[in-house]
Amino acid sequence: MTDQNREQIRLSDRILSSLELALVQDDLKIAELLTQALEIAMTRSTGGGEFVERRDYPPEIESAMDKLCDLRDK
């Protein structure tokens, strides 16, 4: 991996990758913790206490959230 590629990887990308692995392994507890970490990573430094997220989540995150819901229903 080049230095340029390393700079373009966000923490949220790494957390999402880990979340997807936890979902594949049906590890609900870890998946829920990673979901919390992902939410923090994606919303930090975005505004004050009254900040409301107005962006849509990328399809990868939507898919992971769907899988998490399915895992919770098992």
Buried (B, 14 or more C-beta within 10 A) or exposed (E): EEEEEEEEEEEBEEBBBBBBEBBEEEBBEBBBBBBEBBBEBBEEEEEEEEEEEEEEEEEEBEBBBEBBEEBEEE
